[in-house]
Amino acid sequence: MESLEKRAKVVGTTHDPEHGESLELQKTTENGAQLLDARSRKLKDLDDLFPYIGDFGWYQRILFLLMIPYSFFFAFVYFSQIFMTVVPEQHWCFVPELGNMSVEERRHLSIPINAKNEYERCVVYDVDWSKILEEEVIEPNPKWPTKKCEETWEYNFTDVPYETIATQLDWVCDKDNYSATAQAIFFCGAILGGLIFGWIADKYGRIPAVVGTNIAGFVAGVGTAFTYSFWSFCLCRFLVGLAYDNCFVIMYIIVLEYVGPKWRTFVANMSIAVYFTFAACLLPWIALGVADWRRYTLATSVPLALAAVTPWFVPESARWLISQGRITEALEILKKFERINGKKIPEEILLEFKDTATEIAKAEEETKNYSVLDLFRTPRLRRHSLLLLVIWMSIAMVFDGHVRNVGSLGLDMFLTFTIATATEFPADILLILTLDIIGRRWLAFGSMVVSGVFSFLATAVPYGLPSASLAIVGRFAVNISYNIGMQYAAELLPTVVRAQGLALIHIVGYVATVLVPYIVYLATIAKEIPLLILGCIGIIGGCLCMFLPESMGKNMPQTIQDGEEYGMGQKFWDMPCYPRKTAEK
């Protein structure tokens, strides 16, 4: 669970006066004044060593590039199931007695036409086909009795040009909810995975956790390719769900911890904008390229085995080592940065940091006296905590809903998925440029509300390109909200319960996401329903953001009392880019 704190803490310090001494150092010149200023100050945190080991030297650049495979693993784990279970738009009952006819002749004779002048998907004429063939009937009689399909179906593979497990096992008609259920079970696995690998990360270190979560995804992903029933598929997807999020986030945490504060916003957002986005955009074309769901599953699962070599290339988290009292090991890693970056840590600085690290380890022990329940003991902190839970649930649901609804937008789902996913890149760039100007509260509010409004608009225009275009704008906006969410929460929760609070928020997000496949499934009733629901959730979640305090440029709360008093001097309409002239309390 502490891994979540570290993720948010290192991002938050980019804008946080809690680490003001480090930030002040960044404003000095590079000609030696930086080091002189640093030496004149007491080291309070690992961040204070960056002037001596380098903010973004060669070693940090190597680690930044090493995020690429883990970004791919994350995209493969998260999105791959979409293309394993997709069902072609046109499917109909198969009548074995008419097997000698061509597909068009068979469908024309055996399948009724509905009110939309389309062939029924789940109904077939109930007649004696042997007699029909004997009489050489080639035109159906609309007055023939009908019945539900009982055996197998046929598919028009024009829009999905390969067999999926859904077409292989006929997850249509009475079983058309199976894909949604399998996806929901995947997110149930994510809940358990968050608990298991969060515990491993805290108990045994970040490297064992990142290896374990990816190997779990590899084994279960390969197992998925050999499933032949709904329940065996669900079991494998549950186990793949163990790898969701942590397969990348733990590596993301490690790299951010080793990057100087002024580079963290860049590294945090560009790793998502470039690596993750490219990997996700590649997925539909891998599916089309291999043209078989089993080979596709192997192609997106086998690469996760590369995580086994992580210990030979990625250093353990120095912050975690310090929290465990393993200060000598942490310093050995920092000396490696020093050597590769061509820097030098003065001996007196190393001695001073050993004392600081000992104090940090003692402080870590003290936080164990607090529990997540402390977030709900005082009125203002309780209100903020509840708001953060509901807001993150809404963000997670809207984001995942837009991801999974691409098949209901009336266009080629492979191209639409690629375009919609590519909006992650401009969203992250916009976030980098505006987050420290507009602030967390207004940007979270604006992006969520814009997402909701465009979701509504997509239901009010003609189905197809107009509705898909507006829905993609909605996806672009919620991308921004999603990338703000956990950083904002980390900056509001007190240090003594930050790790547990973020773990709770994250897990509640997983729980909420379990519902998303069923929201998307409602498109089988009416195409507009998912977007209407996502629009409502987005607008409500965005409006709730306005009841949180702004955290931009503010000290992160340390104690429960700090959390209770946080933002008391702020007004509802305050904006960081238009500060009030009177001093805040």
Beta strands, then each sheet from edge to edge (+ up, - down):
strand 1: 91-93
strand 2: 123-125
strand 3: 146-148
strand 4: 153-155
sheet 1: 1+ 4-
sheet 2: 2+ 3-
end
